[in-house]
Amino acid sequence: MRDFAGRTAFVTGGANGVGIGIVRTLLNEGCKVAIADIRQDAIDQALASLDNREVMGIQLDVASRGDFARAAEEVEAKFGPVSIVVNNAGVNLFQTIEESSYDDWDWLLGVNLHGVINGVQTFVPRMVERVKTGEQVGGHVINTASMAGFLSSGSPGIYNTTKAAVRALSESLRYSLLQYGIGVSVLSPGLVKSVIYASDDLRPDRLKGTMKPVDPAATLRLQGLHEHGMEPDVIGARVIEAVKANRLYIFSHPDHKEELREVFDYILGHYQDYPKDPGFDSRVAFEKFRADAGREARHKSLAAE
């Protein structure tokens, strides 16, 4: 997609951090933009900073399928069909897996993974149907993952898990939507100037039963750390440039490249030269169909860039 003017975009987590950076860039490209966020006060502040623009706010819990259906109807009734979907909302819990509870898992999975799934399931079938009927040409889905989906340490364990899942979801969706001319990109940023350090403020009451007490000193340290993050508008500009180039992977922070190379080498280093086991040749022959299909999908994806 190279021409954004006149299109309608829907951005979750759009009132702060990466989201507001993408929102401002989309508006500058001539889009009509819906800012979806769970915090009404943040939506109001964002809208107040975007005077004289075709922009609207809508309060949304991305973990709720019903909320998503309602939001989609409201936005499309006002701005027309959504053809750019940015599944960006995310929360973090800065602790290890063994310290975590089912409530912790349900909270982060609900926002970081199910929020992306809900955005895809709500909007993508509509986009595909409009492409099939000729009502729409192209479109794009941007899912925000994280470098944490590649570069995992012990903490934050659940967050790392959700972001790796978003990465896999996005790659699969990319290949399946190529036939419709709908692009898919997965954004994997590093440190961003945002308020994700205050995620506990957004945790629903029903999932607070087994949560660890909030450590104000730790939150303050994380706030100071995030002040050194990349400016949202820089990320927004890099996202739109990548979408125009129809790239699958958006690495907004180039400083992670060598670390990522080390991780891939570390993974490949775990392969062992085992002797052939019984059935090796027939298994490999069967696997060739899967490998060829994957190779063809990647080739088509690169050709679309």
C-alpha positions as CSV (number, residue, x, y, z in Angstrom):
1,M,0.0,0.0,0.0
2,R,1.5,3.3,-1.1
3,D,-1.5,5.6,-1.0
4,F,-3.0,6.2,2.4
5,A,-5.1,9.3,1.7
6,G,-8.8,8.8,2.4
7,R,-8.4,5.3,4.0
8,T,-9.8,4.5,7.5
9,A,-7.4,3.2,10.1
10,F,-8.1,1.6,13.4
11,V,-5.3,1.8,16.0
12,T,-5.5,0.0,19.4
13,G,-3.5,1.3,22.3
14,G,-3.5,4.4,20.1
15,A,-3.4,7.1,22.9
16,N,0.2,6.6,24.0
17,G,3.6,5.3,23.0
18,V,3.9,3.5,19.7
19,G,0.2,3.9,19.1
20,I,0.1,7.7,19.2
21,G,3.2,7.8,17.0
22,I,1.5,5.7,14.4
23,V,-1.7,7.7,14.7
24,R,0.0,11.0,14.0
25,T,1.9,9.6,11.0
26,L,-1.3,8.1,9.6
27,L,-3.1,11.4,9.9
28,N,-0.2,13.1,8.2
29,E,-0.7,10.7,5.3
30,G,-4.3,11.7,5.0
31,C,-6.0,8.8,6.8
32,K,-9.1,9.0,8.9
33,V,-8.1,7.4,12.2
34,A,-9.9,5.8,15.1
35,I,-7.9,5.8,18.3
36,A,-9.0,2.8,20.4
37,D,-7.7,2.7,24.0
38,I,-9.0,1.4,27.3
39,R,-8.2,4.7,29.0
40,Q,-10.8,7.4,28.3
41,D,-8.6,10.1,29.9
42,A,-5.7,9.2,27.6
43,I,-8.1,9.2,24.5
44,D,-9.3,12.7,25.5
45,Q,-5.7,14.0,25.9
46,A,-4.7,12.5,22.5
47,L,-7.7,14.0,20.7
48,A,-7.1,17.4,22.3
49,S,-3.6,17.3,20.7
50,L,-4.9,16.5,17.3
51,D,-7.1,19.5,16.4
52,N,-8.7,19.8,13.0
53,R,-8.0,16.2,12.0
54,E,-10.3,13.4,10.9
55,V,-9.9,11.4,14.1
56,M,-12.2,9.9,16.6
57,G,-11.7,8.1,19.9
58,I,-13.3,4.9,21.1
59,Q,-12.9,3.2,24.5
60,L,-12.1,-0.4,23.9
61,D,-11.0,-3.4,26.0
62,V,-9.1,-5.4,23.3
63,A,-9.6,-8.6,25.3
64,S,-13.4,-8.4,24.7
65,R,-14.7,-9.7,21.4
66,G,-18.0,-7.9,22.0
67,D,-16.2,-4.6,22.5
68,F,-14.4,-5.1,19.3
69,A,-17.5,-5.8,17.3
70,R,-19.2,-2.7,18.8
71,A,-16.1,-0.6,18.0
72,A,-15.9,-1.8,14.4
73,E,-19.5,-0.9,13.8
74,E,-19.2,2.5,15.3
75,V,-16.0,3.4,13.5
76,E,-17.2,2.2,10.1
77,A,-20.5,4.0,10.5
78,K,-18.7,7.3,10.9
79,F,-15.5,6.9,8.8
80,G,-16.3,4.1,6.3
81,P,-14.7,0.7,5.9
82,V,-11.5,0.1,7.8
83,S,-8.7,-1.0,5.5
84,I,-5.7,-0.4,7.9
85,V,-5.7,-2.2,11.2
86,V,-3.0,-1.6,13.8
87,N,-3.2,-4.1,16.6
88,N,-0.9,-2.3,19.0
89,A,-2.3,-2.4,22.5
90,G,-0.1,-4.2,25.1
91,V,0.7,-4.5,28.7
92,N,3.7,-5.9,30.6
93,L,4.3,-7.6,33.9
94,F,8.0,-7.4,34.8
95,Q,8.4,-10.8,36.5
96,T,9.5,-14.4,35.8
97,I,7.2,-17.2,34.9
98,E,7.7,-19.1,38.1
99,E,6.6,-16.0,40.1
100,S,3.4,-15.7,38.0
101,S,-0.2,-16.9,38.5
102,Y,-3.0,-17.9,36.3
103,D,-4.4,-14.4,36.7
104,D,-1.2,-13.0,35.4
105,W,-1.3,-15.3,32.4
106,D,-4.9,-14.5,31.7
107,W,-4.3,-10.8,31.8
108,L,-1.3,-10.6,29.5
109,L,-2.6,-13.2,27.1
110,G,-6.0,-11.4,27.0
111,V,-4.4,-8.1,26.0
112,N,-1.2,-8.9,24.1
113,L,-2.3,-12.0,22.2
114,H,-6.1,-12.3,22.3
115,G,-6.3,-8.5,21.6
116,V,-4.4,-9.1,18.3
117,I,-6.5,-12.2,17.5
118,N,-9.7,-10.2,18.2
119,G,-8.5,-7.4,15.9
120,V,-7.7,-9.8,13.1
121,Q,-10.9,-11.8,13.5
122,T,-13.1,-8.6,13.6
123,F,-11.6,-6.7,10.7
124,V,-9.8,-9.1,8.3
125,P,-12.9,-11.1,7.1
126,R,-14.5,-7.8,6.3
127,M,-11.5,-6.6,4.4
128,V,-11.2,-9.9,2.4
129,E,-14.9,-9.8,1.5
130,R,-14.6,-6.2,0.3
131,V,-11.6,-7.1,-1.8
132,K,-13.5,-10.1,-3.3
133,T,-16.5,-7.9,-4.3
134,G,-14.3,-5.1,-5.6
135,E,-15.3,-2.6,-3.0
136,Q,-11.8,-2.3,-1.6
137,V,-8.3,-2.5,-3.1
138,G,-5.6,-3.8,-0.8
139,G,-5.3,-3.0,2.9
140,H,-2.8,-3.6,5.6
141,V,-2.6,-5.2,9.1
142,I,0.2,-4.1,11.5
143,N,0.6,-6.2,14.6
144,T,2.9,-4.9,17.4
145,A,5.1,-7.6,18.8
146,S,8.5,-6.8,20.4
147,M,12.1,-7.6,20.2
148,A,11.2,-9.6,23.3
149,G,9.6,-12.1,20.8
150,F,13.1,-12.9,19.6
151,L,15.4,-11.9,22.5
152,S,14.0,-13.7,25.6
153,S,15.5,-13.5,29.1
154,G,14.0,-14.8,32.3
155,S,11.9,-11.7,32.8
156,P,9.4,-10.7,31.6
157,G,8.4,-14.3,30.9
158,I,4.8,-14.0,30.0
159,Y,5.3,-10.9,27.9
160,N,8.0,-12.7,25.9
161,T,5.6,-15.6,25.3
162,T,2.8,-13.3,24.0
163,K,5.1,-11.4,21.7
164,A,6.6,-14.5,20.1
165,A,3.0,-15.7,19.4
166,V,2.1,-12.4,17.8
167,R,5.2,-12.8,15.5
168,A,4.1,-16.3,14.4
169,L,0.5,-15.2,13.9
170,S,1.6,-12.3,11.7
171,E,3.8,-14.4,9.5
172,S,1.1,-16.9,8.9
173,L,-1.4,-14.2,8.2
174,R,1.0,-12.5,5.8
175,Y,1.2,-15.6,3.6
176,S,-2.5,-16.3,3.6
177,L,-3.6,-12.8,2.7
178,L,-1.1,-12.3,-0.2
179,Q,-3.7,-13.6,-2.6
180,Y,-6.0,-10.7,-1.7
181,G,-3.4,-8.0,-2.0
182,I,-3.7,-7.3,1.8
183,G,-0.3,-6.7,3.4
184,V,0.7,-7.8,6.9
185,S,3.6,-6.4,9.0
186,V,4.8,-7.3,12.4
187,L,6.5,-4.5,14.4
188,S,9.2,-5.5,16.8
189,P,10.4,-2.4,18.6
190,G,12.9,-2.1,21.4
191,L,12.7,0.4,24.2
192,V,10.0,3.0,23.6
193,K,9.1,6.2,25.4
194,S,5.7,5.0,26.8
195,V,3.8,4.3,30.0
196,I,3.9,0.5,29.7
197,Y,5.8,0.5,33.0
198,A,2.4,1.5,34.6
199,S,0.5,-1.4,33.1
200,D,-0.8,-2.5,36.6
201,D,-3.0,0.5,36.6
202,L,-5.0,-1.1,33.7
203,R,-5.4,-4.6,35.3
204,P,-9.1,-5.6,35.6
205,D,-10.3,-6.3,39.1
206,R,-11.4,-9.8,38.2
207,L,-7.7,-10.7,37.5
208,K,-6.2,-9.1,40.6
209,G,-6.9,-12.0,43.0
210,T,-3.4,-13.5,43.0
211,M,-1.4,-10.6,41.7
212,K,1.8,-9.6,43.5
213,P,1.7,-6.2,45.3
214,V,2.9,-3.3,43.1
215,D,6.4,-2.1,44.0
216,P,6.3,1.7,43.7
217,A,10.1,1.9,43.7
218,A,10.4,-0.6,40.9
219,T,7.8,1.2,38.9
220,L,9.7,4.5,39.3
221,R,12.9,2.8,38.1
222,L,11.1,1.5,35.0
223,Q,9.6,4.9,34.4
224,G,13.2,6.4,34.3
225,L,14.3,3.6,32.0
226,H,11.5,4.2,29.5
227,E,12.3,7.9,29.4
228,H,15.3,6.8,27.3
229,G,13.1,5.0,24.8
230,M,12.6,5.9,21.2
231,E,10.3,8.7,20.5
232,P,6.8,7.5,19.3
233,D,6.9,9.7,16.2
234,V,10.2,8.2,15.0
235,I,8.6,4.7,15.3
236,G,5.5,5.9,13.5
237,A,7.4,7.2,10.6
238,R,9.4,4.0,10.3
239,V,6.2,1.9,10.4
240,I,4.6,3.8,7.6
241,E,7.8,3.6,5.5
242,A,7.8,-0.2,6.0
243,V,4.1,-0.5,5.1
244,K,4.6,1.4,1.9
245,A,7.4,-1.0,1.1
246,N,5.1,-3.9,2.1
247,R,7.7,-5.5,4.4
248,L,6.7,-8.3,6.7
249,Y,9.2,-7.5,9.5
250,I,9.5,-4.0,10.9
251,F,12.6,-3.6,13.0
252,S,12.4,0.0,14.2
253,H,15.5,-0.2,16.4
254,P,18.5,-1.1,14.2
255,D,20.7,-1.4,17.3
256,H,19.4,-4.9,17.9
257,K,20.7,-6.4,14.7
258,E,23.9,-8.0,15.9
259,E,22.3,-9.3,19.0
260,L,19.6,-11.0,16.9
261,R,22.3,-12.6,14.7
262,E,23.9,-14.0,17.9
263,V,20.6,-15.5,18.9
264,F,20.0,-17.2,15.6
265,D,23.5,-18.6,15.7
266,Y,22.9,-19.8,19.2
267,I,19.7,-21.6,18.1
268,L,21.4,-23.2,15.1
269,G,24.2,-24.3,17.3
270,H,21.8,-26.7,19.1
271,Y,21.4,-28.9,16.0
272,Q,23.2,-32.2,16.3
273,D,24.5,-34.5,13.5
274,Y,22.5,-37.6,14.4
275,P,22.8,-40.8,12.4
276,K,19.8,-41.6,10.1
277,D,16.9,-43.1,12.1
278,P,14.5,-45.7,10.7
279,G,12.1,-44.0,8.2
280,F,14.4,-40.9,7.8
281,D,14.3,-40.8,4.0
282,S,10.5,-41.2,3.7
283,R,9.9,-38.6,6.5
284,V,12.2,-36.1,4.7
285,A,10.5,-36.7,1.4
286,F,7.2,-36.0,3.1
287,E,8.5,-32.9,4.8
288,K,9.7,-31.6,1.4
289,F,6.1,-30.6,0.6
290,R,5.9,-28.5,3.7
291,A,9.3,-27.0,3.2
292,D,8.6,-26.2,-0.5
293,A,5.3,-24.6,0.5
294,G,7.0,-22.4,3.1
295,R,9.8,-21.5,0.6
296,E,7.2,-20.5,-2.0
297,A,5.3,-18.4,0.5
298,R,8.4,-16.5,1.5
299,H,9.3,-16.0,-2.1
300,K,5.9,-14.5,-2.9
301,S,6.1,-12.4,0.2
302,L,9.5,-10.9,-0.9
303,A,8.2,-10.4,-4.4
304,A,5.3,-8.3,-3.0
305,E,7.7,-5.9,-1.4
